[in-house]
Amino acid sequence: MAQSPILTLSQTMLTFGGNPLFNGVDLTVHEAERICLVGRNGSGKSTLLKVMAGLALVDGGERFLQPGYTVAYLAQEPDFSGFETLFDFASAGLDEAEHYRVEMAMEGIKLNPDIRCDAASGGERRRAAIAQILASDAELMLLDEPTNHLDITAIGWLENHLAQTRKAFVLISHDRAFLRNLTRTTLWIDRGVVRRQNKGFADFEEWRDKVFEDEDMQRHKLNRLIKAEARWAVEGISGRRKRNMGRVRRLQDMRAEKLDQIKQTGAAAMAFEAGPKSGKLVVDARDIAKAFGETEIVSDLTLKITRGERIALVGPNGSGKTTLLKILTGEIEPDSGTIKLGTNLSQAVFDQNRDALNPEQTLWEALTEDPILGVSGKNDQVMVRGVPRHVVGYLKDFLFSEPQARAKIKSLSGGEKARLLLARIMAQESNLLILDEPTNDLDVETLDLLQELIDDYSGTVLLVSHDRDFLDRVATTTIAMEGDGKAIVYAGGWSDYQAQRKEIAKAAKIAKTKIKPAETREAVKASGLSFKQEHRLKELPEVIAKLEADIAKLEALMADPALFSEQPEKFAKASDALVARHEMLAVAEEEWMGLEEMVG
């Protein structure tokens, strides 16, 4: 017998200003389903999630929640009024015996439960809301951008927790790796229609492209049919008019169908324009160190960044990524060591806190503001890489409507603020892009476009991000902030960093076990090994030592960040050799341990 759904929406309709945000939506959520809700920024994802939670009034349709079931909703801006500490907020409604669930969740996402609500940062409040949802008894969790403000460690913990839960969840997130790893069903909201595919996010882009391809083909066929019928209407014999009124009505219907067709929302027409070339050397950092009180941010870091590199900084929140970024760009002085910046540098900065945007300004004022005087512009022109553009036309490139141009920035969603900030920095010529958490709130299509723009950008990029997929697609070098002043340089993106880190940890573990040839020879005399086995046991320590030396050399070679970008073939060969040496070492060690056991 089929299982009854937890939640059902039937023929749901919601309009804004006379235009339908979505119309005739039918969807169900069953027990233990893992669903991602995807769509362009502004398509209505968050609104639909609120409708599912029963928090938004609709213009038509029905919402049915199975009796006895509950829904927990993670809002982007939770209300903390009436609560003293974050723990008080997260544990509200739970019996004291259930408080351990809140404690476990807060430990997992690295949140101090005693922080006062009125002193908590936006990120801390966000994590408290996540802890509240995870600790609840709800059978269905509705999660709107749960990874925002989380570092990679906390994202990993949350991902693991959701992977093991038996609760159903519907998830909105810009983190593609998070969506790929967790979801089994996709809801796609596009131009007012909600489509469903019983496959996870890993198959979404192929599905989306096929839908668009079929639509284009159908539109082409309709256009041809309209032309043919219109020609008949003009050239038809008047005596047959009465008999063929059906064809006339068919032509009218086809024209109405064409009128009703809503074109696919285009991608934002974004472009980074590199200015005049910088010098070959962009940043030369030597033995730099920085601390705040007793907290070491970085210690004895030496790094050279050359033109064209894409350097990613990763690490937990509070590890000092943004501080190191500011040191490398000369905004903050190190406590010791030297920073030398290259010649002819022209920076464009994307700030994670959106501090460059004044919430009381309109989008028009933000784009026409005088960058030196800080005075809001009154004209209708914006200089885009030296060429004047009408401000409304330029905003349309970034998918803003004409009425939005005169709206205040505080009315924008997170994704729209990100697009506006990108519009500002893309109006400049630059040869050094500084991107601090650029992926927050961006939809999948804009993320893809941003990645392509960075790939095509001829300047240098310094990047801070917690988006593992984006790091893998963009970064040529990763600097891992691992605490206690450790800033370690790895070649490649996030996955490359993880693989190299595991190999280094494995090598360190092996190094702790010292093989003493003299002791081995004494033990062999009293053993019952064959002559061949005795000989092999004597030579294995030297074989293992040689392999360890080879591995150390290869790891030192691959630690050079310039190798990956400047000599990719050499890097690939070194990587293959490193894997082969590790495999040979594992076999040799296993053989040596087996012979040692026989010796006793």
N, C-alpha and C positions, 0 to 999 in steps of 0.2 A: 504494500500500500504506500502511495506517495506521501512524503512528509509534508505537513502543513508549513507554509512559510511563516517566519517570525513577523515580517513586515511586508505590506503590499501597498503600492500606489496605483490607483486606477484613474486613467483619463485626466491626469493632473495638468492644470494650466495655470501659468502665472505670467502677468504682463507688467511691463514698466513703461509708463508714458504712452500707453496705447499699443506698444510693440510687444509681441509675445517673447518672453525670455525662454520659455519652453511650453509646448502645447501637446496635449494628448499623451502624456507620459504614463506608460504602464511598466512597472518593475516589481520584482519580488526579491526578498533576501531570505534564504533558508539557514537553518542551523549550521554552524561551522564553516559557512562560506567565506572565502577570502577574495574580496572584490576591490579593484581599483577604479576610481572615478576620474576620468581624464577629459581634457578639453582645453581649448584656448583660454587665456586670461580674459575674463569678462563674459565667458560663455554661460556662466551660471552654476558652476560646480559647487561653490560654497553655499549658494542659495538653495540648490537642490538638496544638499546635505542637511540644511536647516529644516527644509520641508519634511525630509525623512525623519528628523528628530521631533517633528511636531512643533517647531518653534517659529515657523513662518506661515502666515495666512496665504492661502491660494485663492485664485479666482474661479476655480472649478475642479471637479474630481474628488476622489476620496482617498483617505489614508486609513489603513486598518492595521492595528498592532494586535497580535495574538494575545488573548487574555492570559495573564500570569507572567508575561514576558516584559522585560524592561530594556530601555535603550539608554546608553551613555553617550554624550556628545562632547567632543573636544572642540571648544570654540577658539578662534584665533585671538580674541580679546576677552578672557574670562573675567568675571566680576568677583573681586576679593573683599568687597565691603562687608563689614561685620565680623571679620576674622582677624585674629591678632598675629598668628604665625602661619607660615606655609603649611606646617603639619596640621594645624587646626582646619585650614581650608581643605586639604586633601583627605582628611579623615571624617569630614562632616557626613553625618548620616550612617556611619558605621558603628557597630558595637565595639566596646573597648577590646573584646577578645579578637576582633578582626583588624586591629591597628597594625599588627605585624605585617600585613600585606602592604600597607602604606610605607612602612619602614623599609621593606625589601625593595619596593619600587624606587624610593628616594635614594637608597644606596646604589641601585643599579644605574640611575641616571646622574649620580654624583651631585646630590642636592642636600644642603644642610637644612634639616627640618625646623630648626629654631630661628631661621631668618624671619624678621618681622615683615608682614605684607606691605606696610607702607614704606619699607626700606629696600624691598626686593627689586631687582632689575627686571626688565621685560623677559629676558631669558630664564631667570629663576622662576618667575610667575608661570611661564609657559611649562616648565618642567614640573612644577607643582600640579598643574592641571593634568598633565600626563599621568602623574602618580595617582591622582584621584580616579581617573578613568580605569587604570590598570587594577586598582584595588577594589573596584566596584563589583557588584554581583550581576551586572547587566549581561544579558545573553547576546546583545548586539552593541558593538562599539563603532561610533561614527567619528573618524579621526581626520581633522582638517589640518594638513601640513604639520604632522607631529615631529618631524625632524628639524624644523626651524629652531635655531638657537641651540641645537645639540651638537657636540663635537663628535668626531668619528667613533671614539670609544663608546660614548653613550648611544649613538645610532646603532652600533653593533650589538649592544646589550638589548636595546628595544627590539631590534630585528629578531634576535634570538628568542626573546620573550614572546613576541607575536607568532613566531614560527611554531612554538610549542603550545600556544593556547588552543582551547577547544571552542572558544567563543567565536561568533561570526564578527567580521569587521568590514567596513567600507572605508577606503583609504584615499585621501587626496595628498599627493606629494610631488615635489619637483625632483626628488632623488630617484633616478632611474634604476640604480642598483637595488635600492630598497624595494621598489615596486616589482622589479623582476624576480627578486628572491622570495617574495612573500605572496604574490597574488595568483589566483587560479581562474578568475573571472574578470572581465573588463566591461565597464559601463562607459560609453563615450558620448558626451553631450556636444552636439555640433549643430549650430544654426537652429536651435529650438527643438531638435530631435535627440532622443536618448536611444542609442543603439546598444545591444548587448552581444558579447561574444564569450562563449564558455571556455576561454583560454586566458591565461594571465598576460601581464604587460609585455612579456618577452615577445609576444606575437602581435602586439598592437600596431607597430609602425607598418608592418607588411599588410595588415588588415586595412588600416587607414588609407594607404596608398592604393590598394585595390578598389576600395569604395570610390575614391576620387577619380580613378581611371575609368570605372564603369559609368560614373556620372558624366564625365567629359564625353564618353562615347554616346551616351543617351542624349545629351544635349546636341551633339553634332547631328544625330539622326533626326531629332525633332526639328532642327533648323532646316534640314533638307526637305522634310515633309511639308513644313509650312511654306517654303518657297514653291514647291510643286503645286500645293493646293491653292496658293495665292495666284499662281499663273493660270490655273484652271478657272478661278473665279473671274479673272479679267477677260479670258479668252472664250469662256463658255458661251454656248448659243442661248439666246434669251428664251427661245421656245421651250428649252428643257429646264428652265429655272424652277418651275413648280416641282418637277420630279426630283431635282437635285438639291433641295433645301437642306437635306440631311448632310450633304458635303459642306455646305456653307456653315451650318452649325458646328460641324467637326472642325473646320478651320478656326472658328471663333473659340472653340474649346482649347485647341492647341495653342492659340495665341495667349489665352488666359493661363494655360499651364506654364508657358514660357515666362509670362509675367510673374507667376508665383515662385518660379525657381529662384532660390537664393544662392548666389555664387559662393564658392568656397572662400573663406576668409583668407586673404593673402598673408604671407609672412611680412613682418616688419622690414621695411627697406633700409636695413642698417648697413653701415659701412665705416670701417676704421680707415683713415687716410694717414699713412705714415708721412711725416714731414721730412726735412732734409736728413740724410744719414747721420747717425751719431758716429763717434769714433769706434774702432774695433773693440776696444776695452770699455765696458759700460760701468762696471763696479770692480774695484780692487780692494778687498777687505783683508787685513792682515792682523791676526792675533787679537781680534776684537773681543771685548768682554763687557757685559752690562748686568747690573744687579739693582734691585730695589729693596733696600734694607738687607735682610738676610736671604732674600729670594734671588737666586741666580737665574737670569734669563738666558744668557749665552756666555760661554767661556772659551777663550782661545780658538775662535773660529777664523779660519783662513779660507777665502773663497774668491775666485775670479769669475765674473759674469761677462760674457762676450756678446756682441751684437747678434740678435736673432734668437737667443736662447729663451726658453719658457721655463721659468723657475717657479716651482710650487712649494709653499710652506705649509706643513701639516703638523698636527699635534692637538692635544686636549685644550679645551677652553682654559684660558689663564696661563698657558705655557709660554706666552710671549711672542706669538706669531706676528701680530700687528706691530709690536715693539721692534722686532728684528726687521720687519719690512721698512719701518721708518728709519732705522739705523742705516740700512743698505741704500736708502734714497737720500740720506743726508739730513733728514728732518730732525733726528735725535742724535746727539753725540754719544759715542760709546764711552764707558769709564776708562778703558785702556785700549790700546791698539790703534790702527789707522784705517780710515775709509777714504779712498780716492775715487771720485766720480769721473767718468769719461767726459770727453769734449762734446759740445753741441747737443746736449740732452734737452729734450722737450717732453715734459711729463703730462699725462692725462690720468686722473685719479678717479676710481670708482670706490666710494666709501661704503662699508657695510652698514653703517648706522644712518645712511642717507642724510648726514649732517649738512651736506651741501644744498639741501632743499629746504626752503622756508615754507612751512605748512600754510602760512597765511597769504602767500603769494598765489597768483593764478599761474597756470602753465605758461601762458603768454608772457607774463612778467619774468618768470624764471629763465626763459630762453633768451629774452632780449635784455637781460640785466647787464650792466657794465661790469666786467670782471674786476676792474681796478677800483672803481669808486663804490661798487656794491649797490648802485642805484638801479631800481627797476626801470626797464626800458619802456618808452611810451610809443615807439614806432611799431610798424608792422613787419619789419625786416629782421632776420637773424642771419649773421654771417656764418656760413657753413663751409669751413676749410677755405676761407678767403672769397667765397662766392655768395652774394646776397640771395636769400630765399624768403618768400612770404612765410610768416611764422605758422599759419594754419596749414599750408601745404607741407611744410617740414614735419609738423606734428602728425599729419596724416600718414607720412612715411612710417611712423611708429605706431600706427593703428589707433590714433586718437581722433575723435570726431570734432567738428567745428564748435559745438556747444561746450565740449570739454576744455577747449583752449582757454575759455574765460572762467572756468571753474577753479576753485581753490585746490591746492595740492593736497590738503588734509582730507579731501573727499575721495582721493584715489585709493585703490587697493594696493597691496604690497607689490604685486606684479606690475601694476601701472606705474608706481613710483620708480621701480627698477628700470622700466623702459624709458621714463622721462630722464632719469640720470644718465642712461646710456645715450639718449638724444643729445644731452649737454656735452658729454665728453667726446662724442663722435663729431660734433661741430668743430672741434679743434684739430689742428695738425699736431701730431706727436710722433716720437720715436721710442718712447718708454711708457708702456701701459702698466698701471698699478691697479690691480683688481682685487679688492678685499671683499670676499664673499659675494661675487657677482651673480651666482646662480640662484640665490634665495628668491622664491616666489615666481621665477620665470617658468612659463609653460614649456612643454617638450619641444615644440617647433622653434621657439625663440632660443632655447638652449642649443639646439642643433645649429641654428644660424650663427649664434655667438661663437660656437666652436669653429665653424668654417671661417669666420672673420679672423679669429686669432690665428688659425692655420695660415691664412693668406697675408697676415700682417708682416711687413718686412722689418719692423722694429723689434724691441725686446719686451718681454712680458714678465712681470712679477705678480704672482697669484697666491691668494690665500683662499682655500676652499675646504669644505667637509664633504663635497660631492665626489664620491669615489669614481663613478663613471666619467665625470667631467675631467677629473685629474688624469685618468688613464688616456683619455682622448687628446688631451692638450699638453701635458707636462713633458719636458725632455729631461728635467732634473728635479728631484724632490729633496727638500731639506726637512728632516724630521726633528721636531722639537720634543725631545724625550725626557725633559725634566732635569733638574740639578745642573743646568747650564749646558747640557748636551744638545748640540745642534749638528746632526750627522747628515752628510751629503750622500745621496744615492742616485744612481742613474735611472732615468725613466720615470714613469708615473706611479700611481698608488700600488698596483699589482706587482710591478717590478720591485718597489720598495719592500713590500711584504715578503716576496720571494727571497730577496737578498738578505733581509733581516733574519729569516729562518735559517738560511745557510750559515750566516755568521754565528748565530746562537748555537747551531749544531757543532760548528768547528770549535767554538769555545768550550763546549761540554766535553768534546773528545780530548781537547788539550789538557784537561784536568787529570786525565788518566795517563800517567807516565809509564812507558814501557821500558823496563830495565833489561837490556840484553844479557848482562852478567848473571842476573838472577835466573833468567830463562835458561842459560846454558847449564847451570848447576842442577836445575830441576829436570832437564832432559836426561842427564846421566842416570837418574834413578827411575826413569820412565820405561815403558815397554813400547815406545814408538819405533816404527821402521826407520831405516836409514834415510829414506826420502822424506819422511815426515819430520825427522829431527833436523834435516838440512833446511826444510821449508820454515820450520819454527824459528830457526836462527836468522834467516834472511828477512822474515816478515817485518820486524821492527824497522829495518832500513827502508823497506818498501813503503811502509806506512809513513815514515818520516819524510820520504821524498814526495809522496802524494800531498801531505800536509803543507810542505814547502811550496809545491806547485799551486795549491789552492790559495795560499796566502799571497803569492805573486799575482795571480789572476784577480783576486778580490781587490788588491791594491790598484791594479790597472783599471778595473771597472769602476772604482771609486772616483775616478777623474770625470767630472760632469761634462767636460768638453768631448769626451770620447764618443758618447752616444750621438751627439748632434753633429759632430764634425767628421767622425769616421764610423758610420753605422755598420759597415761590413766587418770592421775589426771588432766592434763591440759584440756583434752577433757571434763571431767565431770564438771570442773570449767567453761569452756566455755558454756556448755549447761545450767548450773545453772544461769550463767550471763544473757543469752538470756531469760530464763524463768522469772527471776526477773524483767527484763526490761519490758516484756510483762505484768506482773502482776502490775507493777508500772503504766504503761500507762492506764490500765483499772481502777485502783484505782483513779488516777488523773482525768480521764474523769468522773467517778461517782461523785467525790467530787465537780468538777466544775458544774455538772448538778444540784446537790443539792444546791450549793451556789447560782446559778441563781434563783432557786425557792424561796430561802430565800430573794434574792434581795439585 
